[in-house]
C-alpha cells in the first residue's frame, strides 16, 4: 500500500495539471461564453456579433473610452477565440475625431493618417486583437462608419485595420454605410446618424467659411462637450446662453431656427455647460476643411440687429424642409422626415430609433425585417410589424464609452455601466428562425438583457 501511495504522490507532484484537470469538466476548461450562450448554438460558425460606439480616441487623458478598455480587450479576445462566431460588425463611432477639447488642435499639426496612428498606439491592445481577428481569417471583421468617424477615408481606416471589410454606401459619401451580412438580405446594420439633424453629413452648409466642408453641427457639440468634462464647472457658474426671441411666428424657417436655439440652450445650460466666454475663439478645428478657430457664439443662433430675425454664422441655410429633404437624400435616406421633428429628435433619440420602422419596416420598397442601429447609446430591442403584417425586430447596440463624470473623486462602478453588444444567430430548434439577443458585458460576464426571434 505504501508503494502505491508514494507512486500516486509522485504522479501528483510531477503532473499536477493533469490531476487538477480531472477534477474539472471539459466545459470549465475550454468553454467560451459565445459558444455556450443562446439557443443559436448550432455546430459551426453561425453567430454575428455587433458592437458600436467604442469611441477610441488618440489621447487617453480625455478619450471617452478609458475605464472600459481592459474589458473591451477581454471581450474581443473571447470573440477571437470563439468557434461559433462567423462575423464581428463594428457599427460606427469606433474611432473618434470629434470628442476633443475645444482648444486642442485635433491633428496636432499632422495629418488624418497621423491621427489614426495615434489612436492605434493609444489603444494598442484593442487593435492588436482586431487585427489578429483579420489575420486569423476565421471571423469576418466588418467596419461601418459612424458620425464621430465619418471623416476618415477608407485608406486611413485601413491603416488601423488592414484588410477590414468596410461597409460604405456607394459614391463619394464615405461617412455612411448600410450593411447586409452575407446570406441575410433581410438584415440591415447601420449607425443611423444619417437621420439625425445634428449628425447627418452636411454638404454645402458653410461654403463661405469652409468650402467643401461636410461636418455637421454635432461636430461642434462634441468639441464643446469634451471641454465641459475636461475643464468642468457647475451649472450655476456656467456661462448662460444669450436670449433669442422669435419675432417671426408663422415663418417656417424661423420656427425651425427657434427650435434649434432652444435645443442648444437646453444642452448648454443642463448637459454640456462650460465657463468660457462665448465670444472667445476657443474651438480649434483644422479638420474636414475647417481651418478657423471659432467661438461658441459662432455656433449659436442670435437675433439680427437689423430686422430681429434669427440668424447664425454657421449652418444658417439648413432650416427649410426643402434643404432637409436634400440633405436626407444626400445621406441616402429613403423616406423624408419632418425637419422640426428631426431637430428635436437629435436630443430625444426615440425619433432616431423609430427610423428603423419609418425607413425599413413601414417602407413598401424595403424587405428588411431586422434592423440594428448604434449612435443613440441606448441599448434596446423592440418588436414591429411591417406592411405585410410580418413581425420585425429593431435593436440598438448601445455603447462602450465610460460613464462620464466631472467630479474626478466620484466613485463610479464602471464595470457595471454600458458595454453592450448584440448577437444574431439562427435558432437551434428551428433553423428558419433568427434570434436577436442584447447583452451587457458586466463584470466580465455576458448578461442577457432581452431577446426576440422571428421567422425569415
C-alpha positions in Angstrom: 0.0 0.0 0.0 2.8 2.4 0.9 4.4 1.8 -2.6 1.1 2.7 -4.3 0.7 5.8 -2.1 4.1 7.0 -2.9 3.6 6.3 -6.6 0.4 8.4 -6.6 2.1 11.2 -4.7 5.0 11.2 -7.2 2.5 11.4 -10.2 0.7 14.3 -8.4 3.9 16.2 -7.9 5.2 15.5 -11.4 2.0 16.1 -13.3 -0.1 18.5 -11.1 -2.1 19.9 -14.1 -3.3 16.5 -15.2 -4.7 15.7 -11.7 -6.3 19.1 -11.3 -7.9 18.9 -14.8 -9.5 15.6 -13.9 -11.5 17.4 -11.2 -13.0 19.9 -13.7 -15.3 19.4 -16.6 -14.3 20.0 -20.2 -16.6 22.9 -20.3 -14.9 24.6 -17.4 -11.5 24.2 -19.2 -12.4 25.1 -22.7 -15.8 26.9 -22.6 -16.1 30.2 -24.5 -19.1 32.2 -23.4 -20.1 32.9 -27.0 -20.1 29.1 -27.7 -22.4 28.3 -24.8 -24.9 31.2 -24.7 -28.1 31.5 -26.7 -30.2 28.9 -28.4 -28.4 29.6 -31.6 -25.6 27.3 -30.7 -25.6 25.0 -33.8 -22.4 23.3 -34.9 -20.2 25.6 -36.9 -19.9 29.3 -37.2 -23.3 31.0 -37.4 -23.3 34.0 -35.0 -23.0 37.6 -36.0 -21.8 39.9 -33.1 -22.5 43.6 -33.4 -20.8 46.3 -31.2 -20.8 50.1 -31.8 -19.7 53.4 -30.2 -16.4 52.3 -28.8 -15.1 55.9 -29.2 -11.5 55.0 -29.2 -9.5 58.3 -29.1 -5.9 59.3 -29.7 -5.3 60.6 -26.1 -6.4 58.7 -23.1 -6.2 61.8 -20.9 -9.6 62.8 -22.4 -10.9 60.0 -24.6 -14.4 58.7 -24.0 -13.2 55.1 -23.5 -10.5 54.6 -20.9 -12.1 52.7 -18.0 -13.7 50.2 -20.3 -10.6 49.4 -22.4 -9.5 46.3 -20.4 -12.9 44.8 -20.5 -13.1 45.6 -24.3 -9.8 43.7 -24.7 -11.2 40.7 -22.8 -14.4 40.8 -24.8 -12.6 40.9 -28.2 -10.3 38.1 -27.1 -13.5 36.0 -26.4 -14.7 36.9 -29.8 -11.4 35.9 -31.4 -11.3 32.5 -29.7 -14.9 31.6 -30.3 -15.7 28.7 -32.6 -19.3 29.7 -33.3 -18.9 33.4 -34.3 -18.6 34.0 -38.1 -18.6 37.8 -38.1 -17.9 40.8 -35.9 -19.5 44.0 -37.0 -18.1 47.3 -35.8 -21.2 49.5 -36.2 -19.8 53.1 -36.2 -18.0 55.5 -33.8 -15.2 53.0 -33.5 -12.6 55.8 -33.7 -13.3 59.3 -32.5 -12.0 62.6 -34.0 -14.9 64.6 -32.6 -14.6 64.3 -28.8 -11.6 66.5 -28.4 -11.4 69.5 -26.0 -12.0 72.8 -27.8 -8.5 74.3 -27.5 -6.8 71.2 -28.7 -5.6 71.0 -32.3 -7.2 67.7 -33.4 -4.4 66.6 -35.6 -1.7 68.4 -33.7 -0.3 69.8 -36.9 -0.2 66.4 -38.5 -2.5 64.6 -40.9 -5.6 62.4 -40.6 -3.3 59.4 -41.1 -1.1 60.6 -38.2 -4.2 60.9 -36.0 -5.3 57.3 -36.9 -1.8 56.1 -36.0 -2.0 57.8 -32.6 -5.4 56.2 -32.0 -4.0 52.8 -32.7 -1.0 53.5 -30.4 -3.2 54.7 -27.6 -5.4 51.6 -27.9 -2.7 49.2 -29.0 -4.0 46.0 -27.4 -7.5 46.6 -28.8 -6.2 47.0 -32.3 -3.8 44.1 -31.9 -6.8 41.8 -31.2 -8.9 43.3 -34.0 -6.0 42.8 -36.5 -5.4 39.3 -35.1 -9.1 38.5 -36.0 -8.4 39.7 -39.5 -5.2 37.7 -39.8 -6.7 34.5 -38.4 -9.2 34.5 -41.3 -11.8 32.6 -39.3 -14.1 35.5 -38.3 -15.0 38.3 -40.8 -14.4 41.8 -39.4 -16.7 44.5 -40.8 -16.5 48.2 -40.2 -19.3 50.7 -40.7 -18.8 54.5 -40.4 -20.4 56.5 -37.7 -20.7 60.2 -37.2 -17.6 60.5 -34.9 -15.5 58.7 -37.6 -17.4 59.9 -40.6 -14.5 61.9 -41.9 -12.0 59.1 -42.1 -11.2 57.9 -45.6 -11.2 54.2 -46.4 -7.4 54.3 -46.9 -6.9 55.7 -43.4 -9.2 53.2 -41.7 -7.1 50.5 -43.5 -4.1 51.9 -41.6 -5.8 51.0 -38.3 -7.2 47.6 -39.5 -5.5 46.5 -42.7 -7.9 44.3 -44.7 -11.0 45.0 -42.7 -14.3 44.8 -44.7 -15.6 48.3 -45.0 -19.3 48.7 -45.5 -19.8 52.2 -47.1 -22.5 53.5 -49.3 -21.6 53.8 -52.9 -20.1 57.1 -54.3 -18.3 59.9 -52.5 -20.5 59.6 -49.3 -17.8 57.9 -47.4 -19.2 58.8 -44.0 -22.3 56.5 -44.1 -23.0 52.8 -44.8 -25.7 50.2 -44.6 -24.5 46.6 -44.2 -26.4 43.4 -45.1 -24.5 40.4 -43.8 -23.7 37.7 -46.4 -26.8 35.5 -46.7 -29.0 37.8 -44.8 -30.5 40.5 -47.2 -33.3 41.0 -44.7 -30.9 42.2 -42.0 -29.7 45.8 -42.2 -27.0 47.2 -39.9 -26.1 50.9 -39.9 -25.0 53.5 -37.4 -28.2 55.6 -38.0 -26.7 59.1 -37.9 -28.0 59.8 -41.4 -31.4 60.5 -39.9 -30.1 62.9 -37.2 -30.3 66.6 -37.9 -27.3 67.4 -35.8 -25.2 64.5 -37.1 -26.1 63.7 -40.8 -23.5 64.6 -43.3 -24.0 68.3 -44.2 -22.9 69.3 -47.7 -22.8 73.0 -48.8 -23.6 74.3 -45.4 -20.8 76.7 -44.8 -19.2 77.4 -48.1 -18.1 80.9 -47.3 -16.4 79.7 -44.1 -15.1 76.3 -45.2 -15.6 75.4 -48.9 -16.3 71.7 -49.3 -16.8 71.0 -45.6 -19.4 68.4 -44.7 -19.1 68.1 -40.9 -22.5 68.7 -39.3 -23.4 70.8 -36.2 -22.9 67.7 -34.0 -19.2 68.0 -34.5 -19.1 71.4 -32.6 -21.4 69.9 -30.0 -18.9 67.1 -29.3 -16.0 69.6 -29.1 -17.9 71.7 -26.5 -18.9 68.5 -24.6 -15.3 67.4 -24.3 -14.4 70.9 -23.0 -17.3 70.6 -20.5 -15.8 67.4 -18.9 -12.1 68.2 -19.2 -12.4 71.8 -17.7 -15.5 71.3 -15.6 -17.7 73.9 -13.9 -21.1 73.8 -12.3 -24.5 74.7 -13.9 -24.7 77.7 -11.5 -21.3 79.0 -12.5 -21.6 78.1 -16.2 -21.9 80.8 -18.9 -25.6 81.3 -19.7 -26.9 81.2 -23.3 -28.0 84.6 -24.6 -31.7 85.1 -25.0 -33.1 84.8 -28.5 -36.7 85.9 -29.3 -39.0 84.6 -32.0 -40.1 87.7 -33.9 -41.5 85.9 -37.0 -44.0 83.5 -35.7 -45.6 81.6 -38.6 -42.4 81.7 -40.7 -41.4 78.0 -41.0 -37.7 78.7 -41.3 -37.7 81.0 -38.3 -39.7 78.5 -36.3 -37.2 75.8 -37.1 -34.3 78.0 -36.1 -36.1 78.8 -32.8 -36.5 75.1 -32.1 -32.8 74.7 -32.8 -31.9 77.6 -30.5 -34.0 76.1 -27.6 -32.2 72.8 -28.1 -28.8 74.4 -27.8 -30.0 76.4 -24.8 -31.1 73.2 -23.1 -27.9 71.3 -23.6 -25.6 74.3 -23.0 -27.2 75.0 -19.6 -28.0 71.5 -18.5 -25.8 69.0 -20.2 -22.5 70.4 -21.7 -22.2 73.6 -19.7 -18.9 75.5 -19.8 -17.4 78.5 -18.1 -15.9 80.1 -21.2 -16.8 83.5 -22.6 -18.9 82.6 -25.6 -17.3 85.3 -27.7 -13.7 84.0 -27.2 -12.3 81.9 -30.2 -11.7 78.6 -28.5 -12.8 75.9 -30.9 -9.7 74.9 -32.9 -10.7 73.0 -36.0 -8.2 72.1 -38.8 -10.2 69.0 -39.8 -12.7 68.4 -42.6 -11.9 71.6 -44.5 -12.4 73.7 -41.4 -9.3 75.8 -40.7 -10.5 78.6 -38.4 -10.9 78.9 -34.7 -14.5 79.6 -33.7 -16.3 80.9 -30.7 -19.3 79.3 -29.2 -21.3 82.3 -30.4 -20.4 81.3 -33.9 -22.4 78.2 -33.4 -25.4 79.6 -31.5 -28.4 81.4 -33.1 -28.9 85.1 -32.4 -31.3 87.9 -33.3 -30.2 90.0 -36.2 -29.6 93.7 -35.3 -31.3 94.8 -38.5 -34.6 93.0 -38.6 -34.7 90.9 -35.4 -34.8 87.6 -37.3 -33.0 84.5 -36.0 -29.7 84.0 -37.8 -26.4 82.2 -37.1 -22.8 82.3 -38.5 -22.5 78.6 -39.1 -25.2 76.4 -40.7 -27.6 79.3 -41.3 -29.1 77.8 -44.5 -30.1 74.4 -43.2 -33.5 75.3 -41.8 -36.0 74.7 -44.5 -37.9 71.5 -45.2 -36.6 71.5 -48.8 -33.0 71.7 -47.6 -33.5 68.9 -45.0 -35.0 66.8 -47.8 -32.0 67.4 -50.0 -29.7 66.6 -47.1 -31.6 63.3 -46.3 -31.3 62.3 -50.0 -27.5 63.1 -49.9 -27.3 60.8 -46.9 -29.2 58.1 -48.9 -32.2 58.1 -46.6 -35.3 56.7 -48.4 -38.2 58.3 -46.5 -38.2 62.0 -45.9 -38.9 63.2 -42.3 -40.2 66.5 -40.8 -37.4 68.9 -40.1 -38.7 70.1 -36.8 -39.1 66.6 -35.5 -35.6 65.7 -36.7 -34.1 68.7 -34.9 -35.7 67.8 -31.6 -35.0 64.1 -32.3 -31.3 64.8 -32.1 -31.7 65.0 -28.4 -34.9 63.0 -27.8 -33.4 60.0 -29.5 -36.5 57.9 -29.7 -37.0 59.7 -33.0 -33.9 58.1 -34.4 -34.8 54.6 -33.1 -38.1 55.0 -34.8 -36.4 55.4 -38.1 -35.9 51.6 -38.2 -39.7 51.5 -38.7 -40.0 54.6 -40.9 -37.2 53.8 -43.2 -37.4 50.0 -43.3 -40.5 48.2 -41.8 -43.1 50.7 -43.0 -41.4 51.3 -46.3 -43.0 49.4 -49.1 -39.7 49.4 -51.0 -37.9 47.6 -48.2 -37.8 43.8 -47.5 -35.7 44.3 -44.3 -37.0 42.5 -41.3 -34.2 43.0 -38.7 -32.5 46.4 -38.2 -29.5 47.1 -35.9 -28.6 50.7 -35.1 -25.9 52.3 -32.9 -25.5 56.0 -32.3 -28.0 56.7 -29.6 -26.0 54.9 -26.9 -29.3 53.5 -25.5 -29.4 49.6 -25.9 -32.8 48.1 -26.6 -34.8 45.6 -28.6 -38.3 46.4 -29.9 -40.8 44.5 -32.0 -42.5 45.9 -35.0 -44.8 44.7 -37.8 -44.2 45.6 -41.5 -46.8 46.5 -44.1 -47.3 42.8 -44.9 -48.1 42.1 -41.2 -44.9 40.2 -40.7 -43.1 40.6 -37.3 -39.8 42.6 -37.4 -37.1 43.3 -34.9 -35.2 46.6 -34.1 -32.2 46.5 -31.8 -29.7 49.2 -30.7 -26.3 48.0 -29.8 -25.6 50.7 -27.1 -22.1 51.9 -26.3 -18.7 51.1 -24.7 -17.9 54.6 -23.7 -17.2 55.3 -20.0 -19.8 56.7 -17.7 -18.8 60.4 -17.7 -18.3 62.4 -14.6 -17.0 65.9 -13.9 -16.0 65.0 -10.3 -12.7 63.2 -10.5 -13.2 61.9 -7.0 -16.6 60.4 -7.7 -16.6 56.6 -7.4 -18.3 55.0 -10.3 -18.7 51.3 -10.8 -17.7 51.5 -14.4 -17.6 47.7 -14.6 -21.4 47.7 -14.4 -22.0 50.5 -16.9 -22.7 50.2 -20.6 -20.5 47.7 -22.6 -23.4 46.4 -24.7 -23.4 44.0 -27.7 -25.9 42.2 -30.0 -25.8 38.6 -31.0 -27.7 37.5 -34.1 -28.0 33.7 -34.7 -30.3 31.0 -36.1 -32.4 29.3 -33.5 -31.2 25.8 -32.8 -34.6 24.2 -32.6 -35.8 25.8 -35.8 -33.3 27.0 -38.4 -35.9 29.1 -40.2 -35.9 31.5 -37.2 -33.4 34.1 -36.4 -32.8 35.2 -32.8 -31.6 38.7 -31.8 -30.1 39.0 -28.3 -29.0 42.1 -26.4 -26.2 41.6 -23.8 -24.2 43.7 -21.3 -20.6 42.7 -20.6 -21.0 43.3 -16.9 -18.1 42.3 -14.6 -16.7 40.3 -17.5 -19.8 38.2 -17.8 -22.4 38.0 -20.6 -25.6 39.3 -19.0 -28.6 38.8 -21.2 -30.9 41.9 -21.3 -33.5 40.9 -23.8 -34.1 38.7 -26.8 -36.6 38.3 -29.7 -36.9 35.9 -32.6 -38.6 35.9 -35.9 -39.0 33.5 -38.8 -37.4 34.7 -42.1 
